[in-house]
Amino acid sequence: MERAGDHLGPGYEFRCPATDFPRWGATSVSPCGPCWVEINLAAIGPSDSVLRYVIAHEFCHSNGIRDEQAADDCAARYGFPNVYFVR
């Protein structure tokens, strides 16, 4: 993600693997303490392309994008589109 230009938001911790949430990924909403992005590898399965999309999507959330479609659009701008399901 970082090589593509998509960076984890300032003050956020990256938790991977994590299993706190039954979704592919989750991001705490600022203001938070501590702030985090969690990726549930067990829910994603063995797909590298899904993993890259989920990380990019959650990194976009960590930078203030709250809307799910907007986070998908943000991830796509970095080269990691949501081609896995329709919102």
mmCIF file as gemmi writes it, N, C-alpha and C atoms, coordinates in Angstrom:
data_model
loop_
_atom_site.group_PDB
_atom_site.id
_atom_site.type_symbol
_atom_site.label_atom_id
_atom_site.label_alt_id
_atom_site.label_comp_id
_atom_site.label_asym_id
_atom_site.label_entity_id
_atom_site.label_seq_id
_atom_site.pdbx_PDB_ins_code
_atom_site.Cartn_x
_atom_site.Cartn_y
_atom_site.Cartn_z
_atom_site.occupancy
_atom_site.B_iso_or_equiv
_atom_site.pdbx_formal_charge
_atom_site.auth_seq_id
_atom_site.auth_asym_id
_atom_site.pdbx_PDB_model_num
ATOM 1 N N . MET Axp A 1 ? 0.823 -1.178 0 1 0 ? 1 A 1
ATOM 2 C CA . MET Axp A 1 ? 0 0 0 1 0 ? 1 A 1
ATOM 3 C C . MET Axp A 1 ? 0.871 1.247 0 1 0 ? 1 A 1
ATOM 4 N N . GLU Axp A 2 ? 1.853 1.245 0.869 1 0 ? 2 A 1
ATOM 5 C CA . GLU Axp A 2 ? 2.686 2.441 1.009 1 0 ? 2 A 1
ATOM 6 C C . GLU Axp A 2 ? 3.444 2.732 -0.296 1 0 ? 2 A 1
ATOM 7 N N . ARG Axp A 3 ? 3.931 1.708 -0.964 1 0 ? 3 A 1
ATOM 8 C CA . ARG Axp A 3 ? 4.629 1.936 -2.239 1 0 ? 3 A 1
ATOM 9 C C . ARG Axp A 3 ? 3.693 2.526 -3.283 1 0 ? 3 A 1
ATOM 10 N N . ALA Axp A 4 ? 2.398 2.197 -3.18 1 0 ? 4 A 1
ATOM 11 C CA . ALA Axp A 4 ? 1.399 2.739 -4.111 1 0 ? 4 A 1
ATOM 12 C C . ALA Axp A 4 ? 0.967 4.145 -3.704 1 0 ? 4 A 1
ATOM 13 N N . GLY Axp A 5 ? 1.376 4.6 -2.505 1 0 ? 5 A 1
ATOM 14 C CA . GLY Axp A 5 ? 1.041 5.944 -2.048 1 0 ? 5 A 1
ATOM 15 C C . GLY Axp A 5 ? -0.059 6.001 -1.009 1 0 ? 5 A 1
ATOM 16 N N . ASP Axp A 6 ? -0.652 4.858 -0.672 1 0 ? 6 A 1
ATOM 17 C CA . ASP Axp A 6 ? -1.736 4.796 0.317 1 0 ? 6 A 1
ATOM 18 C C . ASP Axp A 6 ? -1.109 4.512 1.679 1 0 ? 6 A 1
ATOM 19 N N . HIS Axp A 7 ? -1.181 5.469 2.578 1 0 ? 7 A 1
ATOM 20 C CA . HIS Axp A 7 ? -0.504 5.36 3.866 1 0 ? 7 A 1
ATOM 21 C C . HIS Axp A 7 ? -1.491 5.233 5.016 1 0 ? 7 A 1
ATOM 22 N N . LEU Axp A 8 ? -1.069 4.519 6.043 1 0 ? 8 A 1
ATOM 23 C CA . LEU Axp A 8 ? -1.824 4.428 7.286 1 0 ? 8 A 1
ATOM 24 C C . LEU Axp A 8 ? -1.904 5.82 7.889 1 0 ? 8 A 1
ATOM 25 N N . GLY Axp A 9 ? -3.077 6.201 8.368 1 0 ? 9 A 1
ATOM 26 C CA . GLY Axp A 9 ? -3.267 7.528 8.935 1 0 ? 9 A 1
ATOM 27 C C . GLY Axp A 9 ? -2.361 7.782 10.136 1 0 ? 9 A 1
ATOM 28 N N . PRO Axp A 10 ? -1.97 9.031 10.352 1 0 ? 10 A 1
ATOM 29 C CA . PRO Axp A 10 ? -1.119 9.373 11.497 1 0 ? 10 A 1
ATOM 30 C C . PRO Axp A 10 ? -1.778 8.955 12.81 1 0 ? 10 A 1
ATOM 31 N N . GLY Axp A 11 ? -0.993 8.311 13.669 1 0 ? 11 A 1
ATOM 32 C CA . GLY Axp A 11 ? -1.491 7.89 14.972 1 0 ? 11 A 1
ATOM 33 C C . GLY Axp A 11 ? -2.215 6.562 14.968 1 0 ? 11 A 1
ATOM 34 N N . TYR Axp A 12 ? -2.332 5.915 13.819 1 0 ? 12 A 1
ATOM 35 C CA . TYR Axp A 12 ? -3.012 4.63 13.725 1 0 ? 12 A 1
ATOM 36 C C . TYR Axp A 12 ? -2.012 3.483 13.845 1 0 ? 12 A 1
ATOM 37 N N . GLU Axp A 13 ? -2.461 2.411 14.504 1 0 ? 13 A 1
ATOM 38 C CA . GLU Axp A 13 ? -1.693 1.179 14.642 1 0 ? 13 A 1
ATOM 39 C C . GLU Axp A 13 ? -2.264 0.162 13.663 1 0 ? 13 A 1
ATOM 40 N N . PHE Axp A 14 ? -1.396 -0.605 13.024 1 0 ? 14 A 1
ATOM 41 C CA . PHE Axp A 14 ? -1.816 -1.637 12.071 1 0 ? 14 A 1
ATOM 42 C C . PHE Axp A 14 ? -1.806 -2.981 12.783 1 0 ? 14 A 1
ATOM 43 N N . ARG Axp A 15 ? -2.961 -3.638 12.84 1 0 ? 15 A 1
ATOM 44 C CA . ARG Axp A 15 ? -3.098 -4.936 13.507 1 0 ? 15 A 1
ATOM 45 C C . ARG Axp A 15 ? -3.455 -5.996 12.474 1 0 ? 15 A 1
ATOM 46 N N . CYS Axp A 16 ? -2.49 -6.831 12.174 1 0 ? 16 A 1
ATOM 47 C CA . CYS Axp A 16 ? -2.696 -7.892 11.209 1 0 ? 16 A 1
ATOM 48 C C . CYS Axp A 16 ? -1.782 -9.057 11.575 1 0 ? 16 A 1
ATOM 49 N N . PRO Axp A 17 ? -2.315 -10.213 11.851 1 0 ? 17 A 1
ATOM 50 C CA . PRO Axp A 17 ? -3.72 -10.576 11.776 1 0 ? 17 A 1
ATOM 51 C C . PRO Axp A 17 ? -4.475 -10.178 13.041 1 0 ? 17 A 1
ATOM 52 N N . ALA Axp A 18 ? -5.753 -9.984 12.898 1 0 ? 18 A 1
ATOM 53 C CA . ALA Axp A 18 ? -6.635 -9.668 14.018 1 0 ? 18 A 1
ATOM 54 C C . ALA Axp A 18 ? -7.945 -10.415 13.797 1 0 ? 18 A 1
ATOM 55 N N . THR Axp A 19 ? -8.613 -10.744 14.879 1 0 ? 19 A 1
ATOM 56 C CA . THR Axp A 19 ? -9.867 -11.497 14.764 1 0 ? 19 A 1
ATOM 57 C C . THR Axp A 19 ? -10.974 -10.887 15.611 1 0 ? 19 A 1
ATOM 58 N N . ASP Axp A 20 ? -10.825 -9.635 16.023 1 0 ? 20 A 1
ATOM 59 C CA . ASP Axp A 20 ? -11.824 -8.998 16.88 1 0 ? 20 A 1
ATOM 60 C C . ASP Axp A 20 ? -13.16 -8.792 16.169 1 0 ? 20 A 1
ATOM 61 N N . PHE Axp A 21 ? -13.146 -8.663 14.864 1 0 ? 21 A 1
ATOM 62 C CA . PHE Axp A 21 ? -14.355 -8.38 14.106 1 0 ? 21 A 1
ATOM 63 C C . PHE Axp A 21 ? -14.548 -9.456 13.045 1 0 ? 21 A 1
ATOM 64 N N . PRO Axp A 22 ? -15.799 -9.863 12.768 1 0 ? 22 A 1
ATOM 65 C CA . PRO Axp A 22 ? -16.045 -10.915 11.78 1 0 ? 22 A 1
ATOM 66 C C . PRO Axp A 22 ? -15.957 -10.42 10.336 1 0 ? 22 A 1
ATOM 67 N N . ARG Axp A 23 ? -15.576 -9.177 10.14 1 0 ? 23 A 1
ATOM 68 C CA . ARG Axp A 23 ? -15.45 -8.615 8.789 1 0 ? 23 A 1
ATOM 69 C C . ARG Axp A 23 ? -14.007 -8.764 8.297 1 0 ? 23 A 1
ATOM 70 N N . TRP Axp A 24 ? -13.792 -8.473 7.013 1 0 ? 24 A 1
ATOM 71 C CA . TRP Axp A 24 ? -12.444 -8.525 6.451 1 0 ? 24 A 1
ATOM 72 C C . TRP Axp A 24 ? -11.518 -7.541 7.142 1 0 ? 24 A 1
ATOM 73 N N . GLY Axp A 25 ? -12.027 -6.329 7.427 1 0 ? 25 A 1
ATOM 74 C CA . GLY Axp A 25 ? -11.204 -5.309 8.067 1 0 ? 25 A 1
ATOM 75 C C . GLY Axp A 25 ? -12.066 -4.344 8.839 1 0 ? 25 A 1
ATOM 76 N N . ALA Axp A 26 ? -11.423 -3.619 9.749 1 0 ? 26 A 1
ATOM 77 C CA . ALA Axp A 26 ? -12.124 -2.619 10.549 1 0 ? 26 A 1
ATOM 78 C C . ALA Axp A 26 ? -11.142 -1.507 10.899 1 0 ? 26 A 1
ATOM 79 N N . THR Axp A 27 ? -11.684 -0.302 11.053 1 0 ? 27 A 1
ATOM 80 C CA . THR Axp A 27 ? -10.882 0.866 11.414 1 0 ? 27 A 1
ATOM 81 C C . THR Axp A 27 ? -11.607 1.625 12.501 1 0 ? 27 A 1
ATOM 82 N N . SER Axp A 28 ? -10.87 2.008 13.548 1 0 ? 28 A 1
ATOM 83 C CA . SER Axp A 28 ? -11.487 2.811 14.6 1 0 ? 28 A 1
ATOM 84 C C . SER Axp A 28 ? -11.756 4.213 14.061 1 0 ? 28 A 1
ATOM 85 N N . VAL Axp A 29 ? -12.74 4.873 14.653 1 0 ? 29 A 1
ATOM 86 C CA . VAL Axp A 29 ? -13.137 6.202 14.204 1 0 ? 29 A 1
ATOM 87 C C . VAL Axp A 29 ? -12.503 7.247 15.114 1 0 ? 29 A 1
ATOM 88 N N . SER Axp A 30 ? -11.822 8.187 14.523 1 0 ? 30 A 1
ATOM 89 C CA . SER Axp A 30 ? -11.172 9.258 15.264 1 0 ? 30 A 1
ATOM 90 C C . SER Axp A 30 ? -12.223 10.198 15.851 1 0 ? 30 A 1
ATOM 91 N N . PRO Axp A 31 ? -12.096 10.751 17.031 1 0 ? 31 A 1
ATOM 92 C CA . PRO Axp A 31 ? -10.915 10.594 17.891 1 0 ? 31 A 1
ATOM 93 C C . PRO Axp A 31 ? -10.955 9.251 18.606 1 0 ? 31 A 1
ATOM 94 N N . CYS Axp A 32 ? -9.831 8.636 18.685 1 0 ? 32 A 1
ATOM 95 C CA . CYS Axp A 32 ? -9.728 7.334 19.321 1 0 ? 32 A 1
ATOM 96 C C . CYS Axp A 32 ? -8.411 7.258 20.081 1 0 ? 32 A 1
ATOM 97 N N . GLY Axp A 33 ? -8.309 6.347 20.936 1 0 ? 33 A 1
ATOM 98 C CA . GLY Axp A 33 ? -7.067 6.175 21.67 1 0 ? 33 A 1
ATOM 99 C C . GLY Axp A 33 ? -7.033 4.792 22.269 1 0 ? 33 A 1
ATOM 100 N N . PRO Axp A 34 ? -6.254 3.912 21.743 1 0 ? 34 A 1
ATOM 101 C CA . PRO Axp A 34 ? -5.449 4.083 20.529 1 0 ? 34 A 1
ATOM 102 C C . PRO Axp A 34 ? -6.29 3.9 19.26 1 0 ? 34 A 1
ATOM 103 N N . CYS Axp A 35 ? -5.819 4.461 18.185 1 0 ? 35 A 1
ATOM 104 C CA . CYS Axp A 35 ? -6.466 4.299 16.882 1 0 ? 35 A 1
ATOM 105 C C . CYS Axp A 35 ? -5.858 3.07 16.201 1 0 ? 35 A 1
ATOM 106 N N . TRP Axp A 36 ? -6.667 2.356 15.435 1 0 ? 36 A 1
ATOM 107 C CA . TRP Axp A 36 ? -6.17 1.127 14.824 1 0 ? 36 A 1
ATOM 108 C C . TRP Axp A 36 ? -6.885 0.79 13.521 1 0 ? 36 A 1
ATOM 109 N N . VAL Axp A 37 ? -6.193 0.009 12.722 1 0 ? 37 A 1
ATOM 110 C CA . VAL Axp A 37 ? -6.746 -0.668 11.56 1 0 ? 37 A 1
ATOM 111 C C . VAL Axp A 37 ? -6.489 -2.145 11.803 1 0 ? 37 A 1
ATOM 112 N N . GLU Axp A 38 ? -7.548 -2.96 11.708 1 0 ? 38 A 1
ATOM 113 C CA . GLU Axp A 38 ? -7.421 -4.399 11.904 1 0 ? 38 A 1
ATOM 114 C C . GLU Axp A 38 ? -7.79 -5.133 10.624 1 0 ? 38 A 1
ATOM 115 N N . ILE Axp A 39 ? -7.021 -6.164 10.312 1 0 ? 39 A 1
ATOM 116 C CA . ILE Axp A 39 ? -7.274 -6.995 9.146 1 0 ? 39 A 1
ATOM 117 C C . ILE Axp A 39 ? -7.462 -8.43 9.628 1 0 ? 39 A 1
ATOM 118 N N . ASN Axp A 40 ? -8.599 -9.037 9.276 1 0 ? 40 A 1
ATOM 119 C CA . ASN Axp A 40 ? -8.934 -10.391 9.691 1 0 ? 40 A 1
ATOM 120 C C . ASN Axp A 40 ? -8.556 -11.365 8.579 1 0 ? 40 A 1
ATOM 121 N N . LEU Axp A 41 ? -7.345 -11.884 8.651 1 0 ? 41 A 1
ATOM 122 C CA . LEU Axp A 41 ? -6.856 -12.787 7.606 1 0 ? 41 A 1
ATOM 123 C C . LEU Axp A 41 ? -7.703 -14.048 7.482 1 0 ? 41 A 1
ATOM 124 N N . ALA Axp A 42 ? -8.223 -14.554 8.596 1 0 ? 42 A 1
ATOM 125 C CA . ALA Axp A 42 ? -9.045 -15.763 8.552 1 0 ? 42 A 1
ATOM 126 C C . ALA Axp A 42 ? -10.314 -15.536 7.739 1 0 ? 42 A 1
ATOM 127 N N . ALA Axp A 43 ? -10.88 -14.347 7.808 1 0 ? 43 A 1
ATOM 128 C CA . ALA Axp A 43 ? -12.092 -14.04 7.051 1 0 ? 43 A 1
ATOM 129 C C . ALA Axp A 43 ? -11.789 -13.824 5.573 1 0 ? 43 A 1
ATOM 130 N N . ILE Axp A 44 ? -10.611 -13.324 5.271 1 0 ? 44 A 1
ATOM 131 C CA . ILE Axp A 44 ? -10.234 -13.03 3.886 1 0 ? 44 A 1
ATOM 132 C C . ILE Axp A 44 ? -9.89 -14.3 3.118 1 0 ? 44 A 1
ATOM 133 N N . GLY Axp A 45 ? -9.202 -15.214 3.762 1 0 ? 45 A 1
ATOM 134 C CA . GLY Axp A 45 ? -8.761 -16.419 3.072 1 0 ? 45 A 1
ATOM 135 C C . GLY Axp A 45 ? -7.435 -16.194 2.369 1 0 ? 45 A 1
ATOM 136 N N . PRO Axp A 46 ? -7.083 -17.069 1.442 1 0 ? 46 A 1
ATOM 137 C CA . PRO Axp A 46 ? -5.745 -17.037 0.849 1 0 ? 46 A 1
ATOM 138 C C . PRO Axp A 46 ? -5.566 -16.093 -0.346 1 0 ? 46 A 1
ATOM 139 N N . SER Axp A 47 ? -6.45 -15.152 -0.547 1 0 ? 47 A 1
ATOM 140 C CA . SER Axp A 47 ? -6.38 -14.297 -1.734 1 0 ? 47 A 1
ATOM 141 C C . SER Axp A 47 ? -5.557 -13.034 -1.484 1 0 ? 47 A 1
ATOM 142 N N . ASP Axp A 48 ? -4.404 -12.921 -2.161 1 0 ? 48 A 1
ATOM 143 C CA . ASP Axp A 48 ? -3.579 -11.712 -2.042 1 0 ? 48 A 1
ATOM 144 C C . ASP Axp A 48 ? -4.295 -10.482 -2.576 1 0 ? 48 A 1
ATOM 145 N N . SER Axp A 49 ? -5.058 -10.632 -3.658 1 0 ? 49 A 1
ATOM 146 C CA . SER Axp A 49 ? -5.725 -9.464 -4.239 1 0 ? 49 A 1
ATOM 147 C C . SER Axp A 49 ? -6.808 -8.934 -3.304 1 0 ? 49 A 1
ATOM 148 N N . VAL Axp A 50 ? -7.55 -9.81 -2.637 1 0 ? 50 A 1
ATOM 149 C CA . VAL Axp A 50 ? -8.54 -9.354 -1.662 1 0 ? 50 A 1
ATOM 150 C C . VAL Axp A 50 ? -7.827 -8.68 -0.499 1 0 ? 50 A 1
ATOM 151 N N . LEU Axp A 51 ? -6.75 -9.281 -0.012 1 0 ? 51 A 1
ATOM 152 C CA . LEU Axp A 51 ? -5.988 -8.696 1.098 1 0 ? 51 A 1
ATOM 153 C C . LEU Axp A 51 ? -5.52 -7.287 0.745 1 0 ? 51 A 1
ATOM 154 N N . ARG Axp A 52 ? -4.994 -7.097 -0.436 1 0 ? 52 A 1
ATOM 155 C CA . ARG Axp A 52 ? -4.506 -5.77 -0.842 1 0 ? 52 A 1
ATOM 156 C C . ARG Axp A 52 ? -5.657 -4.761 -0.908 1 0 ? 52 A 1
ATOM 157 N N . TYR Axp A 53 ? -6.792 -5.179 -1.459 1 0 ? 53 A 1
ATOM 158 C CA . TYR Axp A 53 ? -7.953 -4.288 -1.498 1 0 ? 53 A 1
ATOM 159 C C . TYR Axp A 53 ? -8.394 -3.903 -0.087 1 0 ? 53 A 1
ATOM 160 N N . VAL Axp A 54 ? -8.492 -4.88 0.813 1 0 ? 54 A 1
ATOM 161 C CA . VAL Axp A 54 ? -8.969 -4.611 2.176 1 0 ? 54 A 1
ATOM 162 C C . VAL Axp A 54 ? -8.028 -3.659 2.901 1 0 ? 54 A 1
ATOM 163 N N . ILE Axp A 55 ? -6.728 -3.89 2.8 1 0 ? 55 A 1
ATOM 164 C CA . ILE Axp A 55 ? -5.77 -3 3.465 1 0 ? 55 A 1
ATOM 165 C C . ILE Axp A 55 ? -5.882 -1.592 2.895 1 0 ? 55 A 1
ATOM 166 N N . ALA Axp A 56 ? -5.927 -1.467 1.571 1 0 ? 56 A 1
ATOM 167 C CA . ALA Axp A 56 ? -6.046 -0.14 0.953 1 0 ? 56 A 1
ATOM 168 C C . ALA Axp A 56 ? -7.328 0.548 1.404 1 0 ? 56 A 1
ATOM 169 N N . HIS Axp A 57 ? -8.44 -0.168 1.419 1 0 ? 57 A 1
ATOM 170 C CA . HIS Axp A 57 ? -9.733 0.375 1.841 1 0 ? 57 A 1
ATOM 171 C C . HIS Axp A 57 ? -9.657 0.875 3.286 1 0 ? 57 A 1
ATOM 172 N N . GLU Axp A 58 ? -9.104 0.065 4.179 1 0 ? 58 A 1
ATOM 173 C CA . GLU Axp A 58 ? -9.02 0.447 5.593 1 0 ? 58 A 1
ATOM 174 C C . GLU Axp A 58 ? -8.019 1.591 5.805 1 0 ? 58 A 1
ATOM 175 N N . PHE Axp A 59 ? -6.93 1.61 5.065 1 0 ? 59 A 1
ATOM 176 C CA . PHE Axp A 59 ? -5.992 2.74 5.152 1 0 ? 59 A 1
ATOM 177 C C . PHE Axp A 59 ? -6.713 4.033 4.754 1 0 ? 59 A 1
ATOM 178 N N . CYS Axp A 60 ? -7.565 3.97 3.743 1 0 ? 60 A 1
ATOM 179 C CA . CYS Axp A 60 ? -8.328 5.158 3.336 1 0 ? 60 A 1
ATOM 180 C C . CYS Axp A 60 ? -9.229 5.617 4.483 1 0 ? 60 A 1
ATOM 181 N N . HIS Axp A 61 ? -9.879 4.664 5.169 1 0 ? 61 A 1
ATOM 182 C CA . HIS Axp A 61 ? -10.678 5.025 6.343 1 0 ? 61 A 1
ATOM 183 C C . HIS Axp A 61 ? -9.808 5.71 7.401 1 0 ? 61 A 1
ATOM 184 N N . SER Axp A 62 ? -8.599 5.219 7.608 1 0 ? 62 A 1
ATOM 185 C CA . SER Axp A 62 ? -7.729 5.797 8.644 1 0 ? 62 A 1
ATOM 186 C C . SER Axp A 62 ? -7.307 7.227 8.32 1 0 ? 62 A 1
ATOM 187 N N . ASN Axp A 63 ? -7.499 7.619 7.082 1 0 ? 63 A 1
ATOM 188 C CA . ASN Axp A 63 ? -7.176 8.987 6.669 1 0 ? 63 A 1
ATOM 189 C C . ASN Axp A 63 ? -8.417 9.867 6.56 1 0 ? 63 A 1
ATOM 190 N N . GLY Axp A 64 ? -9.471 9.47 7.261 1 0 ? 64 A 1
ATOM 191 C CA . GLY Axp A 64 ? -10.643 10.333 7.38 1 0 ? 64 A 1
ATOM 192 C C . GLY Axp A 64 ? -11.794 10.046 6.448 1 0 ? 64 A 1
ATOM 193 N N . ILE Axp A 65 ? -11.684 9.068 5.573 1 0 ? 65 A 1
ATOM 194 C CA . ILE Axp A 65 ? -12.78 8.742 4.671 1 0 ? 65 A 1
ATOM 195 C C . ILE Axp A 65 ? -13.717 7.795 5.4 1 0 ? 65 A 1
ATOM 196 N N . ARG Axp A 66 ? -14.94 8.229 5.668 1 0 ? 66 A 1
ATOM 197 C CA . ARG Axp A 66 ? -15.879 7.437 6.462 1 0 ? 66 A 1
ATOM 198 C C . ARG Axp A 66 ? -16.852 6.628 5.614 1 0 ? 66 A 1
ATOM 199 N N . ASP Axp A 67 ? -17.24 7.134 4.477 1 0 ? 67 A 1
ATOM 200 C CA . ASP Axp A 67 ? -18.203 6.463 3.606 1 0 ? 67 A 1
ATOM 201 C C . ASP Axp A 67 ? -17.556 5.226 2.966 1 0 ? 67 A 1
ATOM 202 N N . GLU Axp A 68 ? -18.288 4.109 2.959 1 0 ? 68 A 1
ATOM 203 C CA . GLU Axp A 68 ? -17.757 2.861 2.42 1 0 ? 68 A 1
ATOM 204 C C . GLU Axp A 68 ? -17.453 2.951 0.925 1 0 ? 68 A 1
ATOM 205 N N . GLN Axp A 69 ? -18.364 3.52 0.135 1 0 ? 69 A 1
ATOM 206 C CA . GLN Axp A 69 ? -18.11 3.638 -1.296 1 0 ? 69 A 1
ATOM 207 C C . GLN Axp A 69 ? -16.942 4.574 -1.564 1 0 ? 69 A 1
ATOM 208 N N . ALA Axp A 70 ? -16.846 5.644 -0.79 1 0 ? 70 A 1
ATOM 209 C CA . ALA Axp A 70 ? -15.72 6.566 -0.953 1 0 ? 70 A 1
ATOM 210 C C . ALA Axp A 70 ? -14.401 5.873 -0.616 1 0 ? 70 A 1
ATOM 211 N N . ALA Axp A 71 ? -14.396 4.99 0.38 1 0 ? 71 A 1
ATOM 212 C CA . ALA Axp A 71 ? -13.18 4.242 0.713 1 0 ? 71 A 1
ATOM 213 C C . ALA Axp A 71 ? -12.843 3.256 -0.409 1 0 ? 71 A 1
ATOM 214 N N . ASP Axp A 72 ? -13.863 2.653 -1.022 1 0 ? 72 A 1
ATOM 215 C CA . ASP Axp A 72 ? -13.619 1.804 -2.197 1 0 ? 72 A 1
ATOM 216 C C . ASP Axp A 72 ? -13.017 2.62 -3.336 1 0 ? 72 A 1
ATOM 217 N N . ASP Axp A 73 ? -13.576 3.788 -3.585 1 0 ? 73 A 1
ATOM 218 C CA . ASP Axp A 73 ? -13.066 4.657 -4.648 1 0 ? 73 A 1
ATOM 219 C C . ASP Axp A 73 ? -11.627 5.075 -4.365 1 0 ? 73 A 1
ATOM 220 N N . CYS Axp A 74 ? -11.339 5.382 -3.109 1 0 ? 74 A 1
ATOM 221 C CA . CYS Axp A 74 ? -9.986 5.749 -2.694 1 0 ? 74 A 1
ATOM 222 C C . CYS Axp A 74 ? -9.028 4.587 -2.943 1 0 ? 74 A 1
ATOM 223 N N . ALA Axp A 75 ? -9.395 3.383 -2.515 1 0 ? 75 A 1
ATOM 224 C CA . ALA Axp A 75 ? -8.539 2.212 -2.721 1 0 ? 75 A 1
ATOM 225 C C . ALA Axp A 75 ? -8.291 1.983 -4.212 1 0 ? 75 A 1
ATOM 226 N N . ALA Axp A 76 ? -9.316 2.165 -5.025 1 0 ? 76 A 1
ATOM 227 C CA . ALA Axp A 76 ? -9.178 1.981 -6.476 1 0 ? 76 A 1
ATOM 228 C C . ALA Axp A 76 ? -8.195 2.985 -7.071 1 0 ? 76 A 1
ATOM 229 N N . ARG Axp A 77 ? -8.198 4.216 -6.564 1 0 ? 77 A 1
ATOM 230 C CA . ARG Axp A 77 ? -7.248 5.227 -7.066 1 0 ? 77 A 1
ATOM 231 C C . ARG Axp A 77 ? -5.801 4.795 -6.843 1 0 ? 77 A 1
ATOM 232 N N . TYR Axp A 78 ? -5.557 3.969 -5.824 1 0 ? 78 A 1
ATOM 233 C CA . TYR Axp A 78 ? -4.21 3.475 -5.554 1 0 ? 78 A 1
ATOM 234 C C . TYR Axp A 78 ? -3.916 2.155 -6.257 1 0 ? 78 A 1
ATOM 235 N N . GLY Axp A 79 ? -4.903 1.648 -7.03 1 0 ? 79 A 1
ATOM 236 C CA . GLY Axp A 79 ? -4.692 0.433 -7.798 1 0 ? 79 A 1
ATOM 237 C C . GLY Axp A 79 ? -5.258 -0.828 -7.176 1 0 ? 79 A 1
ATOM 238 N N . PHE Axp A 80 ? -6.14 -0.662 -6.171 1 0 ? 80 A 1
ATOM 239 C CA . PHE Axp A 80 ? -6.707 -1.811 -5.473 1 0 ? 80 A 1
ATOM 240 C C . PHE Axp A 80 ? -8.232 -1.714 -5.462 1 0 ? 80 A 1
ATOM 241 N N . PRO Axp A 81 ? -8.884 -1.974 -6.608 1 0 ? 81 A 1
ATOM 242 C CA . PRO Axp A 81 ? -10.331 -1.8 -6.708 1 0 ? 81 A 1
ATOM 243 C C . PRO Axp A 81 ? -11.108 -2.931 -6.027 1 0 ? 81 A 1
ATOM 244 N N . ASN Axp A 82 ? -12.339 -2.603 -5.634 1 0 ? 82 A 1
ATOM 245 C CA . ASN Axp A 82 ? -13.263 -3.61 -5.109 1 0 ? 82 A 1
ATOM 246 C C . ASN Axp A 82 ? -13.929 -4.282 -6.298 1 0 ? 82 A 1
ATOM 247 N N . VAL Axp A 83 ? -13.446 -5.454 -6.645 1 0 ? 83 A 1
ATOM 248 C CA . VAL Axp A 83 ? -14.052 -6.247 -7.712 1 0 ? 83 A 1
ATOM 249 C C . VAL Axp A 83 ? -14.667 -7.524 -7.119 1 0 ? 83 A 1
ATOM 250 N N . TYR Axp A 84 ? -14.922 -7.499 -5.815 1 0 ? 84 A 1
ATOM 251 C CA . TYR Axp A 84 ? -15.311 -8.693 -5.08 1 0 ? 84 A 1
ATOM 252 C C . TYR Axp A 84 ? -16.791 -8.712 -4.721 1 0 ? 84 A 1
ATOM 253 N N . PHE Axp A 85 ? -17.424 -7.557 -4.588 1 0 ? 85 A 1
ATOM 254 C CA . PHE Axp A 85 ? -18.849 -7.491 -4.278 1 0 ? 85 A 1
ATOM 255 C C . PHE Axp A 85 ? -19.35 -6.105 -4.638 1 0 ? 85 A 1
ATOM 256 N N . VAL Axp A 86 ? -20.67 -5.982 -4.795 1 0 ? 86 A 1
ATOM 257 C CA . VAL Axp A 86 ? -21.311 -4.717 -5.146 1 0 ? 86 A 1
ATOM 258 C C . VAL Axp A 86 ? -21.837 -4.082 -3.87 1 0 ? 86 A 1
ATOM 259 N N . ARG Axp A 87 ? -21.564 -2.815 -3.69 1 0 ? 87 A 1
ATOM 260 C CA . ARG Axp A 87 ? -22.092 -2.079 -2.532 1 0 ? 87 A 1
ATOM 261 C C . ARG Axp A 87 ? -23.485 -1.608 -2.857 1 0 ? 87 A 1
